[in-house]
Amino acid sequence: MKTSEPRWRTSTRSNGTGVCVEVADNLRGRVLVRDTKDRDGGTLTFGPAAWQAFVTLAKNA
């Protein structure tokens, strides 16, 4: 694996069914999100502030 490739991770709360998303930080300071069921289907990209706002809202939901 190249060091420039994102290191994908899933939530520790994932139940192992593969029905979740993966998240990675890339070298340009962005947060990448993709579907574990379709890893080649596309990637969403968020800035750090937008991602942090989402995580905060999700934790408080």
mmCIF file of the N, C-alpha and C atoms, coordinates in Angstrom:
data_MODEL
# 
_entry.id   MODEL 
# 
loop_
_atom_site.group_PDB 
_atom_site.id 
_atom_site.type_symbol 
_atom_site.label_atom_id 
_atom_site.label_alt_id 
_atom_site.label_comp_id 
_atom_site.label_asym_id 
_atom_site.label_entity_id 
_atom_site.label_seq_id 
_atom_site.pdbx_PDB_ins_code 
_atom_site.Cartn_x 
_atom_site.Cartn_y 
_atom_site.Cartn_z 
_atom_site.occupancy 
_atom_site.B_iso_or_equiv 
_atom_site.pdbx_formal_charge 
_atom_site.auth_seq_id 
_atom_site.auth_comp_id 
_atom_site.auth_asym_id 
_atom_site.auth_atom_id 
_atom_site.pdbx_PDB_model_num 
ATOM 1   N N  . MET A 1 1  ? 0.841   -1.183 0.000  1.00 0.00 ? 1  MET A N  1 
ATOM 2   C CA . MET A 1 1  ? 0.000   0.000  0.000  1.00 0.00 ? 1  MET A CA 1 
ATOM 3   C C  . MET A 1 1  ? 0.881   1.239  0.000  1.00 0.00 ? 1  MET A C  1 
ATOM 4   N N  . LYS A 1 2  ? 0.529   2.197  -0.795 1.00 0.00 ? 2  LYS A N  1 
ATOM 5   C CA . LYS A 1 2  ? 1.253   3.453  -0.831 1.00 0.00 ? 2  LYS A CA 1 
ATOM 6   C C  . LYS A 1 2  ? 0.899   4.285  0.395  1.00 0.00 ? 2  LYS A C  1 
ATOM 7   N N  . THR A 1 3  ? 1.845   5.083  0.862  1.00 0.00 ? 3  THR A N  1 
ATOM 8   C CA . THR A 1 3  ? 1.570   5.918  2.032  1.00 0.00 ? 3  THR A CA 1 
ATOM 9   C C  . THR A 1 3  ? 0.601   7.048  1.712  1.00 0.00 ? 3  THR A C  1 
ATOM 10  N N  . SER A 1 4  ? 0.391   7.347  0.443  1.00 0.00 ? 4  SER A N  1 
ATOM 11  C CA . SER A 1 4  ? -0.541  8.408  0.071  1.00 0.00 ? 4  SER A CA 1 
ATOM 12  C C  . SER A 1 4  ? -1.989  7.909  0.000  1.00 0.00 ? 4  SER A C  1 
ATOM 13  N N  . GLU A 1 5  ? -2.205  6.599  0.097  1.00 0.00 ? 5  GLU A N  1 
ATOM 14  C CA . GLU A 1 5  ? -3.547  6.050  0.053  1.00 0.00 ? 5  GLU A CA 1 
ATOM 15  C C  . GLU A 1 5  ? -4.219  6.202  1.412  1.00 0.00 ? 5  GLU A C  1 
ATOM 16  N N  . PRO A 1 6  ? -5.532  6.455  1.410  1.00 0.00 ? 6  PRO A N  1 
ATOM 17  C CA . PRO A 1 6  ? -6.223  6.605  2.688  1.00 0.00 ? 6  PRO A CA 1 
ATOM 18  C C  . PRO A 1 6  ? -6.239  5.298  3.477  1.00 0.00 ? 6  PRO A C  1 
ATOM 19  N N  . ARG A 1 7  ? -6.255  5.419  4.797  1.00 0.00 ? 7  ARG A N  1 
ATOM 20  C CA . ARG A 1 7  ? -6.371  4.258  5.684  1.00 0.00 ? 7  ARG A CA 1 
ATOM 21  C C  . ARG A 1 7  ? -7.814  4.217  6.186  1.00 0.00 ? 7  ARG A C  1 
ATOM 22  N N  . TRP A 1 8  ? -8.596  3.336  5.618  1.00 0.00 ? 8  TRP A N  1 
ATOM 23  C CA . TRP A 1 8  ? -10.016 3.239  5.909  1.00 0.00 ? 8  TRP A CA 1 
ATOM 24  C C  . TRP A 1 8  ? -10.257 2.554  7.242  1.00 0.00 ? 8  TRP A C  1 
ATOM 25  N N  . ARG A 1 9  ? -11.305 3.004  7.949  1.00 0.00 ? 9  ARG A N  1 
ATOM 26  C CA . ARG A 1 9  ? -11.686 2.385  9.214  1.00 0.00 ? 9  ARG A CA 1 
ATOM 27  C C  . ARG A 1 9  ? -13.209 2.408  9.341  1.00 0.00 ? 9  ARG A C  1 
ATOM 28  N N  . THR A 1 10 ? -13.726 1.461  10.092 1.00 0.00 ? 10 THR A N  1 
ATOM 29  C CA . THR A 1 10 ? -15.150 1.425  10.394 1.00 0.00 ? 10 THR A CA 1 
ATOM 30  C C  . THR A 1 10 ? -15.329 1.668  11.884 1.00 0.00 ? 10 THR A C  1 
ATOM 31  N N  . SER A 1 11 ? -16.517 2.007  12.270 1.00 0.00 ? 11 SER A N  1 
ATOM 32  C CA . SER A 1 11 ? -16.819 2.272  13.671 1.00 0.00 ? 11 SER A CA 1 
ATOM 33  C C  . SER A 1 11 ? -16.617 1.016  14.508 1.00 0.00 ? 11 SER A C  1 
ATOM 34  N N  . THR A 1 12 ? -16.167 1.204  15.726 1.00 0.00 ? 12 THR A N  1 
ATOM 35  C CA . THR A 1 12 ? -16.059 0.076  16.649 1.00 0.00 ? 12 THR A CA 1 
ATOM 36  C C  . THR A 1 12 ? -17.447 -0.431 17.033 1.00 0.00 ? 12 THR A C  1 
ATOM 37  N N  . ARG A 1 13 ? -18.472 0.344  16.750 1.00 0.00 ? 13 ARG A N  1 
ATOM 38  C CA . ARG A 1 13 ? -19.850 -0.069 17.025 1.00 0.00 ? 13 ARG A CA 1 
ATOM 39  C C  . ARG A 1 13 ? -20.465 -0.830 15.858 1.00 0.00 ? 13 ARG A C  1 
ATOM 40  N N  . SER A 1 14 ? -19.709 -1.006 14.800 1.00 0.00 ? 14 SER A N  1 
ATOM 41  C CA . SER A 1 14 ? -20.194 -1.765 13.654 1.00 0.00 ? 14 SER A CA 1 
ATOM 42  C C  . SER A 1 14 ? -20.427 -3.209 14.096 1.00 0.00 ? 14 SER A C  1 
ATOM 43  N N  . ASN A 1 15 ? -21.529 -3.793 13.656 1.00 0.00 ? 15 ASN A N  1 
ATOM 44  C CA . ASN A 1 15 ? -21.855 -5.146 14.098 1.00 0.00 ? 15 ASN A CA 1 
ATOM 45  C C  . ASN A 1 15 ? -21.295 -6.239 13.194 1.00 0.00 ? 15 ASN A C  1 
ATOM 46  N N  . GLY A 1 16 ? -20.449 -5.893 12.250 1.00 0.00 ? 16 GLY A N  1 
ATOM 47  C CA . GLY A 1 16 ? -19.807 -6.875 11.395 1.00 0.00 ? 16 GLY A CA 1 
ATOM 48  C C  . GLY A 1 16 ? -20.654 -7.379 10.242 1.00 0.00 ? 16 GLY A C  1 
ATOM 49  N N  . THR A 1 17 ? -21.819 -6.792 10.008 1.00 0.00 ? 17 THR A N  1 
ATOM 50  C CA . THR A 1 17 ? -22.676 -7.241 8.911  1.00 0.00 ? 17 THR A CA 1 
ATOM 51  C C  . THR A 1 17 ? -22.300 -6.607 7.586  1.00 0.00 ? 17 THR A C  1 
ATOM 52  N N  . GLY A 1 18 ? -21.419 -5.627 7.604  1.00 0.00 ? 18 GLY A N  1 
ATOM 53  C CA . GLY A 1 18 ? -21.026 -4.944 6.381  1.00 0.00 ? 18 GLY A CA 1 
ATOM 54  C C  . GLY A 1 18 ? -21.991 -3.852 5.958  1.00 0.00 ? 18 GLY A C  1 
ATOM 55  N N  . VAL A 1 19 ? -22.951 -3.542 6.800  1.00 0.00 ? 19 VAL A N  1 
ATOM 56  C CA . VAL A 1 19 ? -23.936 -2.509 6.502  1.00 0.00 ? 19 VAL A CA 1 
ATOM 57  C C  . VAL A 1 19 ? -23.551 -1.253 7.284  1.00 0.00 ? 19 VAL A C  1 
ATOM 58  N N  . CYS A 1 20 ? -22.507 -0.602 6.811  1.00 0.00 ? 20 CYS A N  1 
ATOM 59  C CA . CYS A 1 20 ? -22.031 0.600  7.485  1.00 0.00 ? 20 CYS A CA 1 
ATOM 60  C C  . CYS A 1 20 ? -21.187 1.416  6.513  1.00 0.00 ? 20 CYS A C  1 
ATOM 61  N N  . VAL A 1 21 ? -20.566 2.425  7.009  1.00 0.00 ? 21 VAL A N  1 
ATOM 62  C CA . VAL A 1 21 ? -19.681 3.237  6.191  1.00 0.00 ? 21 VAL A CA 1 
ATOM 63  C C  . VAL A 1 21 ? -18.260 3.139  6.727  1.00 0.00 ? 21 VAL A C  1 
ATOM 64  N N  . GLU A 1 22 ? -17.326 3.462  5.873  1.00 0.00 ? 22 GLU A N  1 
ATOM 65  C CA . GLU A 1 22 ? -15.921 3.549  6.262  1.00 0.00 ? 22 GLU A CA 1 
ATOM 66  C C  . GLU A 1 22 ? -15.492 5.002  6.149  1.00 0.00 ? 22 GLU A C  1 
ATOM 67  N N  . VAL A 1 23 ? -14.579 5.390  7.000  1.00 0.00 ? 23 VAL A N  1 
ATOM 68  C CA . VAL A 1 23 ? -14.089 6.763  7.038  1.00 0.00 ? 23 VAL A CA 1 
ATOM 69  C C  . VAL A 1 23 ? -12.573 6.737  6.967  1.00 0.00 ? 23 VAL A C  1 
ATOM 70  N N  . ALA A 1 24 ? -11.999 7.717  6.284  1.00 0.00 ? 24 ALA A N  1 
ATOM 71  C CA . ALA A 1 24 ? -10.537 7.847  6.210  1.00 0.00 ? 24 ALA A CA 1 
ATOM 72  C C  . ALA A 1 24 ? -10.173 9.325  6.160  1.00 0.00 ? 24 ALA A C  1 
ATOM 73  N N  . ASP A 1 25 ? -9.035  9.647  6.725  1.00 0.00 ? 25 ASP A N  1 
ATOM 74  C CA . ASP A 1 25 ? -8.465  10.982 6.582  1.00 0.00 ? 25 ASP A CA 1 
ATOM 75  C C  . ASP A 1 25 ? -7.451  10.891 5.455  1.00 0.00 ? 25 ASP A C  1 
ATOM 76  N N  . ASN A 1 26 ? -7.416  11.890 4.590  1.00 0.00 ? 26 ASN A N  1 
ATOM 77  C CA . ASN A 1 26 ? -6.407  11.849 3.534  1.00 0.00 ? 26 ASN A CA 1 
ATOM 78  C C  . ASN A 1 26 ? -5.339  12.912 3.788  1.00 0.00 ? 26 ASN A C  1 
ATOM 79  N N  . LEU A 1 27 ? -4.346  12.932 2.946  1.00 0.00 ? 27 LEU A N  1 
ATOM 80  C CA . LEU A 1 27 ? -3.203  13.813 3.156  1.00 0.00 ? 27 LEU A CA 1 
ATOM 81  C C  . LEU A 1 27 ? -3.510  15.275 2.888  1.00 0.00 ? 27 LEU A C  1 
ATOM 82  N N  . ARG A 1 28 ? -4.640  15.558 2.298  1.00 0.00 ? 28 ARG A N  1 
ATOM 83  C CA . ARG A 1 28 ? -5.010  16.946 2.010  1.00 0.00 ? 28 ARG A CA 1 
ATOM 84  C C  . ARG A 1 28 ? -5.913  17.531 3.094  1.00 0.00 ? 28 ARG A C  1 
ATOM 85  N N  . GLY A 1 29 ? -6.009  16.866 4.237  1.00 0.00 ? 29 GLY A N  1 
ATOM 86  C CA . GLY A 1 29 ? -6.810  17.377 5.337  1.00 0.00 ? 29 GLY A CA 1 
ATOM 87  C C  . GLY A 1 29 ? -8.300  17.174 5.178  1.00 0.00 ? 29 GLY A C  1 
ATOM 88  N N  . ARG A 1 30 ? -8.699  16.270 4.306  1.00 0.00 ? 30 ARG A N  1 
ATOM 89  C CA . ARG A 1 30 ? -10.106 15.988 4.069  1.00 0.00 ? 30 ARG A CA 1 
ATOM 90  C C  . ARG A 1 30 ? -10.499 14.686 4.754  1.00 0.00 ? 30 ARG A C  1 
ATOM 91  N N  . VAL A 1 31 ? -11.805 14.525 4.972  1.00 0.00 ? 31 VAL A N  1 
ATOM 92  C CA . VAL A 1 31 ? -12.347 13.286 5.518  1.00 0.00 ? 31 VAL A CA 1 
ATOM 93  C C  . VAL A 1 31 ? -13.122 12.608 4.397  1.00 0.00 ? 31 VAL A C  1 
ATOM 94  N N  . LEU A 1 32 ? -12.807 11.355 4.144  1.00 0.00 ? 32 LEU A N  1 
ATOM 95  C CA . LEU A 1 32 ? -13.436 10.584 3.077  1.00 0.00 ? 32 LEU A CA 1 
ATOM 96  C C  . LEU A 1 32 ? -14.411 9.592  3.687  1.00 0.00 ? 32 LEU A C  1 
ATOM 97  N N  . VAL A 1 33 ? -15.553 9.378  3.031  1.00 0.00 ? 33 VAL A N  1 
ATOM 98  C CA . VAL A 1 33 ? -16.570 8.448  3.510  1.00 0.00 ? 33 VAL A CA 1 
ATOM 99  C C  . VAL A 1 33 ? -17.036 7.605  2.329  1.00 0.00 ? 33 VAL A C  1 
ATOM 100 N N  . ARG A 1 34 ? -17.165 6.280  2.547  1.00 0.00 ? 34 ARG A N  1 
ATOM 101 C CA . ARG A 1 34 ? -17.671 5.399  1.496  1.00 0.00 ? 34 ARG A CA 1 
ATOM 102 C C  . ARG A 1 34 ? -18.521 4.284  2.116  1.00 0.00 ? 34 ARG A C  1 
ATOM 103 N N  . ASP A 1 35 ? -19.331 3.657  1.296  1.00 0.00 ? 35 ASP A N  1 
ATOM 104 C CA . ASP A 1 35 ? -20.212 2.572  1.701  1.00 0.00 ? 35 ASP A CA 1 
ATOM 105 C C  . ASP A 1 35 ? -19.427 1.264  1.681  1.00 0.00 ? 35 ASP A C  1 
ATOM 106 N N  . THR A 1 36 ? -19.512 0.482  2.754  1.00 0.00 ? 36 THR A N  1 
ATOM 107 C CA . THR A 1 36 ? -18.766 -0.780 2.792  1.00 0.00 ? 36 THR A CA 1 
ATOM 108 C C  . THR A 1 36 ? -19.316 -1.800 1.809  1.00 0.00 ? 36 THR A C  1 
ATOM 109 N N  . LYS A 1 37 ? -20.583 -1.679 1.414  1.00 0.00 ? 37 LYS A N  1 
ATOM 110 C CA . LYS A 1 37 ? -21.175 -2.620 0.466  1.00 0.00 ? 37 LYS A CA 1 
ATOM 111 C C  . LYS A 1 37 ? -20.775 -2.316 -0.979 1.00 0.00 ? 37 LYS A C  1 
ATOM 112 N N  . ASP A 1 38 ? -20.296 -1.108 -1.233 1.00 0.00 ? 38 ASP A N  1 
ATOM 113 C CA . ASP A 1 38 ? -19.946 -0.698 -2.597 1.00 0.00 ? 38 ASP A CA 1 
ATOM 114 C C  . ASP A 1 38 ? -18.731 0.223  -2.538 1.00 0.00 ? 38 ASP A C  1 
ATOM 115 N N  . ARG A 1 39 ? -17.607 -0.327 -2.199 1.00 0.00 ? 39 ARG A N  1 
ATOM 116 C CA . ARG A 1 39 ? -16.390 0.477  -2.004 1.00 0.00 ? 39 ARG A CA 1 
ATOM 117 C C  . ARG A 1 39 ? -15.919 1.193  -3.258 1.00 0.00 ? 39 ARG A C  1 
ATOM 118 N N  . ASP A 1 40 ? -16.292 0.680  -4.416 1.00 0.00 ? 40 ASP A N  1 
ATOM 119 C CA . ASP A 1 40 ? -15.904 1.334  -5.674 1.00 0.00 ? 40 ASP A CA 1 
ATOM 120 C C  . ASP A 1 40 ? -17.001 2.257  -6.202 1.00 0.00 ? 40 ASP A C  1 
ATOM 121 N N  . GLY A 1 41 ? -18.081 2.410  -5.451 1.00 0.00 ? 41 GLY A N  1 
ATOM 122 C CA . GLY A 1 41 ? -19.237 3.172  -5.911 1.00 0.00 ? 41 GLY A CA 1 
ATOM 123 C C  . GLY A 1 41 ? -19.127 4.677  -5.750 1.00 0.00 ? 41 GLY A C  1 
ATOM 124 N N  . GLY A 1 42 ? -18.074 5.148  -5.147 1.00 0.00 ? 42 GLY A N  1 
ATOM 125 C CA . GLY A 1 42 ? -17.913 6.585  -4.964 1.00 0.00 ? 42 GLY A CA 1 
ATOM 126 C C  . GLY A 1 42 ? -17.532 6.922  -3.537 1.00 0.00 ? 42 GLY A C  1 
ATOM 127 N N  . THR A 1 43 ? -16.976 8.091  -3.378 1.00 0.00 ? 43 THR A N  1 
ATOM 128 C CA . THR A 1 43 ? -16.515 8.552  -2.070 1.00 0.00 ? 43 THR A CA 1 
ATOM 129 C C  . THR A 1 43 ? -17.000 9.975  -1.849 1.00 0.00 ? 43 THR A C  1 
ATOM 130 N N  . LEU A 1 44 ? -17.556 10.213 -0.677 1.00 0.00 ? 44 LEU A N  1 
ATOM 131 C CA . LEU A 1 44 ? -17.914 11.571 -0.282 1.00 0.00 ? 44 LEU A CA 1 
ATOM 132 C C  . LEU A 1 44 ? -16.711 12.204 0.385  1.00 0.00 ? 44 LEU A C  1 
ATOM 133 N N  . THR A 1 45 ? -16.518 13.488 0.197  1.00 0.00 ? 45 THR A N  1 
ATOM 134 C CA . THR A 1 45 ? -15.386 14.206 0.771  1.00 0.00 ? 45 THR A CA 1 
ATOM 135 C C  . THR A 1 45 ? -15.901 15.397 1.577  1.00 0.00 ? 45 THR A C  1 
ATOM 136 N N  . PHE A 1 46 ? -15.405 15.509 2.809  1.00 0.00 ? 46 PHE A N  1 
ATOM 137 C CA . PHE A 1 46 ? -15.813 16.583 3.707  1.00 0.00 ? 46 PHE A CA 1 
ATOM 138 C C  . PHE A 1 46 ? -14.597 17.315 4.239  1.00 0.00 ? 46 PHE A C  1 
ATOM 139 N N  . GLY A 1 47 ? -14.752 18.592 4.484  1.00 0.00 ? 47 GLY A N  1 
ATOM 140 C CA . GLY A 1 47 ? -13.729 19.342 5.193  1.00 0.00 ? 47 GLY A CA 1 
ATOM 141 C C  . GLY A 1 47 ? -13.788 18.967 6.669  1.00 0.00 ? 47 GLY A C  1 
ATOM 142 N N  . PRO A 1 48 ? -12.698 19.187 7.398  1.00 0.00 ? 48 PRO A N  1 
ATOM 143 C CA . PRO A 1 48 ? -12.654 18.805 8.815  1.00 0.00 ? 48 PRO A CA 1 
ATOM 144 C C  . PRO A 1 48 ? -13.754 19.444 9.665  1.00 0.00 ? 48 PRO A C  1 
ATOM 145 N N  . ALA A 1 49 ? -14.067 20.708 9.443  1.00 0.00 ? 49 ALA A N  1 
ATOM 146 C CA . ALA A 1 49 ? -15.094 21.377 10.242 1.00 0.00 ? 49 ALA A CA 1 
ATOM 147 C C  . ALA A 1 49 ? -16.480 20.785 9.972  1.00 0.00 ? 49 ALA A C  1 
ATOM 148 N N  . ALA A 1 50 ? -16.790 20.515 8.719  1.00 0.00 ? 50 ALA A N  1 
ATOM 149 C CA . ALA A 1 50 ? -18.082 19.922 8.373  1.00 0.00 ? 50 ALA A CA 1 
ATOM 150 C C  . ALA A 1 50 ? -18.200 18.527 8.963  1.00 0.00 ? 50 ALA A C  1 
ATOM 151 N N  . TRP A 1 51 ? -17.136 17.737 8.897  1.00 0.00 ? 51 TRP A N  1 
ATOM 152 C CA . TRP A 1 51 ? -17.164 16.384 9.459  1.00 0.00 ? 51 TRP A CA 1 
ATOM 153 C C  . TRP A 1 51 ? -17.327 16.433 10.979 1.00 0.00 ? 51 TRP A C  1 
ATOM 154 N N  . GLN A 1 52 ? -16.621 17.318 11.633 1.00 0.00 ? 52 GLN A N  1 
ATOM 155 C CA . GLN A 1 52 ? -16.730 17.426 13.085 1.00 0.00 ? 52 GLN A CA 1 
ATOM 156 C C  . GLN A 1 52 ? -18.137 17.845 13.494 1.00 0.00 ? 52 GLN A C  1 
ATOM 157 N N  . ALA A 1 53 ? -18.749 18.748 12.744 1.00 0.00 ? 53 ALA A N  1 
ATOM 158 C CA . ALA A 1 53 ? -20.118 19.157 13.030 1.00 0.00 ? 53 ALA A CA 1 
ATOM 159 C C  . ALA A 1 53 ? -21.070 17.969 12.893 1.00 0.00 ? 53 ALA A C  1 
ATOM 160 N N  . PHE A 1 54 ? -20.889 17.157 11.856 1.00 0.00 ? 54 PHE A N  1 
ATOM 161 C CA . PHE A 1 54 ? -21.713 15.963 11.669 1.00 0.00 ? 54 PHE A CA 1 
ATOM 162 C C  . PHE A 1 54 ? -21.534 14.990 12.830 1.00 0.00 ? 54 PHE A C  1 
ATOM 163 N N  . VAL A 1 55 ? -20.305 14.710 13.213 1.00 0.00 ? 55 VAL A N  1 
ATOM 164 C CA . VAL A 1 55 ? -20.040 13.771 14.297 1.00 0.00 ? 55 VAL A CA 1 
ATOM 165 C C  . VAL A 1 55 ? -20.669 14.276 15.598 1.00 0.00 ? 55 VAL A C  1 
ATOM 166 N N  . THR A 1 56 ? -20.537 15.551 15.869 1.00 0.00 ? 56 THR A N  1 
ATOM 167 C CA . THR A 1 56 ? -21.131 16.124 17.079 1.00 0.00 ? 56 THR A CA 1 
ATOM 168 C C  . THR A 1 56 ? -22.651 15.956 17.069 1.00 0.00 ? 56 THR A C  1 
ATOM 169 N N  . LEU A 1 57 ? -23.295 16.256 15.950 1.00 0.00 ? 57 LEU A N  1 
ATOM 170 C CA . LEU A 1 57 ? -24.739 16.090 15.851 1.00 0.00 ? 57 LEU A CA 1 
ATOM 171 C C  . LEU A 1 57 ? -25.143 14.620 15.986 1.00 0.00 ? 57 LEU A C  1 
ATOM 172 N N  . ALA A 1 58 ? -24.397 13.720 15.373 1.00 0.00 ? 58 ALA A N  1 
ATOM 173 C CA . ALA A 1 58 ? -24.714 12.301 15.463 1.00 0.00 ? 58 ALA A CA 1 
ATOM 174 C C  . ALA A 1 58 ? -24.588 11.774 16.892 1.00 0.00 ? 58 ALA A C  1 
ATOM 175 N N  . LYS A 1 59 ? -23.588 12.230 17.618 1.00 0.00 ? 59 LYS A N  1 
ATOM 176 C CA . LYS A 1 59 ? -23.412 11.792 18.997 1.00 0.00 ? 59 LYS A CA 1 
ATOM 177 C C  . LYS A 1 59 ? -24.530 12.292 19.898 1.00 0.00 ? 59 LYS A C  1 
ATOM 178 N N  . ASN A 1 60 ? -25.075 13.455 19.587 1.00 0.00 ? 60 ASN A N  1 
ATOM 179 C CA . ASN A 1 60 ? -26.133 14.047 20.406 1.00 0.00 ? 60 ASN A CA 1 
ATOM 180 C C  . ASN A 1 60 ? -27.534 13.662 19.975 1.00 0.00 ? 60 ASN A C  1 
ATOM 181 N N  . ALA A 1 61 ? -27.640 12.863 18.916 1.00 0.00 ? 61 ALA A N  1 
ATOM 182 C CA . ALA A 1 61 ? -28.968 12.480 18.403 1.00 0.00 ? 61 ALA A CA 1 
ATOM 183 C C  . ALA A 1 61 ? -29.596 11.381 19.239 1.00 0.00 ? 61 ALA A C  1 
# 
